[in-house]
Amino acid sequence: MAKLFFLLSGESESLPAAEVKAILEAEGYRYANTEVLDQTLRLESELSSVQAVQIRAAFTRLCALELFKSDATETEISKTASNTDFEAVLKPGESFSVRINRIKNYADQAINTMRLEGKLGKIILQFTEDTKVNLKNPDKTFIGIITNEKLVFGLKLTEIQTKTFSERRPRKKPFFHPSAMPSKLARCMVNLAHGKTEDLVLDPFCGTGSSLIEAAYIGCRALGVDAQRRMVLGCRKNLQHFNISPEGLILADARHLPFTRVDCVVTDPPYGRSSSTLKSTTKQLVQEVLASSLGLLGVGQRICIALPIRVNQQGQVDHMAKDLAGFVKGLGYRTIESHLVYIHRSLTREIMVYEKT
Ligand SMILES: C[S@@+](CC[C@H](N)C(=O)[O-])C[C@H]1O[C@@H](n2cnc3c(N)ncnc32)[C@H](O)[C@@H]1O
């Protein structure tokens, strides 16, 4: 097992770390000694797990091999760095650069990042043989993250380009609908549901196909259902645009799913504003789709579903997941985790992960 750390996106508080852990679980990597810091996740796992995170993650920016963690003061950092075996990762003749990222304002009184980059560069030069600094095109990049008054420092293994997600954002798809989910969130939900290569991933409220597209991009087989013909047609157009052939895309009612078995369910039911609940209520639909999905899943398989937390003008809160907790347990699911995604003053999406017991 290697000591690894991940620089996480600040787009959501709890989703990025949960996504990395879910990817490791889905791909069968063991991990231990997890520590979640602000926008940084530290854990021990196999080195090759980084590749899975690189291919799959929506909310990770960078993966690194940890060399040390220290309090974020220059004296502590210099002391710890001087006791670090840089020769294990930097060979004679190799060039390097040092980059320090500060999360928010952590240690801004104690640390000047440019000065620290220079200082660490000198220490690395001092403790390695025949190495040199190259800021433009280094053989190796050392990366430090200042977070929670700590410095986590190591060797960059991979940087993750999230540009491709913006190429798949709702407005970029040939069929647009205001209810469409952002591509990064859709990918993250597929990850939380443990979808993996060749798995059959069902979205029973597929709309424009965001989750199906993200599932297909990591090698899953996509199965979509929507009760509106125009959505099914639009979804087909979007899938074709990205060269995706779904396992199935049908006009049907999510409450009566005409399938026998899937590997996981990823879905975003209608909240009755930009997308219609078609004469039902969101709560009824959610209850019925949780019931109809249960029969398609095996024990230990998951559904990841986005539920609303609504606040009305009087400040009353309608918290659907909380409301349904007893129902969900009674059906035969265990709640794995919940994550909040703020939409606007009166609506927050709660990403729920349930596992069949
Ligand atoms: C919030 S949208 C899904 C958006 C989707 N995640 C996307 O990114 O485009 C909900 C969808 O559920 C569909 N829907 C509503 N009631 C349904 C039902 N009973 N069965 C299946 N689909 C239904 C709507 O037509 C709508 O397309």
The ligand as an SDF file (V2000), in Angstrom:
LIG
                    3D

 27 29  0  0  0  0  0  0  0  0999 V2000
  -35.4190   15.7760  -13.4060 C   0  0  0  0  0  0  0  0  0  0  0  0
  -35.7570   15.0140  -14.9360 S   0  0  0  0  0  0  0  0  0  0  0  0
  -34.3410   14.0360  -15.2080 C   0  0  0  0  0  0  0  0  0  0  0  0
  -33.2220   14.8280  -15.7280 C   0  0  0  0  0  0  0  0  0  0  0  0
  -32.0340   13.9950  -16.1010 C   0  0  0  0  0  0  0  0  0  0  0  0
  -31.2950   13.5560  -14.9330 N   0  0  0  0  0  0  0  0  0  0  0  0
  -31.1310   14.7730  -17.0320 C   0  0  0  0  0  0  0  0  0  0  0  0
  -29.9880   15.0520  -16.6580 O   0  0  0  0  0  0  0  0  0  0  0  0
  -31.5850   15.1630  -18.0970 O   0  0  0  0  0  0  0  0  0  0  0  0
  -36.9840   13.8440  -14.5710 C   0  0  0  0  0  0  0  0  0  0  0  0
  -37.5380   13.0820  -15.7480 C   0  0  0  0  0  0  0  0  0  0  0  0
  -38.4820   12.1240  -15.2450 O   0  0  0  0  0  0  0  0  0  0  0  0
  -39.4680   11.9350  -16.2410 C   0  0  0  0  0  0  0  0  0  0  0  0
  -40.6490   11.3380  -15.5670 N   0  0  0  0  0  0  0  0  0  0  0  0
  -41.6190   11.8960  -14.8450 C   0  0  0  0  0  0  0  0  0  0  0  0
  -42.4660   10.9710  -14.3540 N   0  0  0  0  0  0  0  0  0  0  0  0
  -42.0010    9.7710  -14.7770 C   0  0  0  0  0  0  0  0  0  0  0  0
  -42.4100    8.4200  -14.5990 C   0  0  0  0  0  0  0  0  0  0  0  0
  -43.4830    8.1140  -13.8720 N   0  0  0  0  0  0  0  0  0  0  0  0
  -41.6720    7.4580  -15.1470 N   0  0  0  0  0  0  0  0  0  0  0  0
  -40.5600    7.7330  -15.8910 C   0  0  0  0  0  0  0  0  0  0  0  0
  -40.1460    8.9930  -16.1120 N   0  0  0  0  0  0  0  0  0  0  0  0
  -40.8420   10.0000  -15.5650 C   0  0  0  0  0  0  0  0  0  0  0  0
  -39.6810   13.3000  -16.8210 C   0  0  0  0  0  0  0  0  0  0  0  0
  -40.2000   13.1760  -18.1220 O   0  0  0  0  0  0  0  0  0  0  0  0
  -38.2560   13.8720  -16.7940 C   0  0  0  0  0  0  0  0  0  0  0  0
  -37.6400   13.6960  -18.0290 O   0  0  0  0  0  0  0  0  0  0  0  0
  1  2  1  0
  2  3  1  0
  2 10  1  0
  3  4  1  0
  4  5  1  0
  5  6  1  0
  5  7  1  0
  7  8  2  0
  7  9  1  0
 10 11  1  0
 11 12  1  0
 11 26  1  0
 12 13  1  0
 13 14  1  0
 13 24  1  0
 14 15  1  0
 14 23  1  0
 15 16  2  0
 16 17  1  0
 17 18  1  0
 17 23  2  0
 18 19  1  0
 18 20  2  0
 20 21  1  0
 21 22  2  0
 22 23  1  0
 24 25  1  0
 24 26  1  0
 26 27  1  0
M  CHG  2   2   1   9  -1
M  END
$$$$
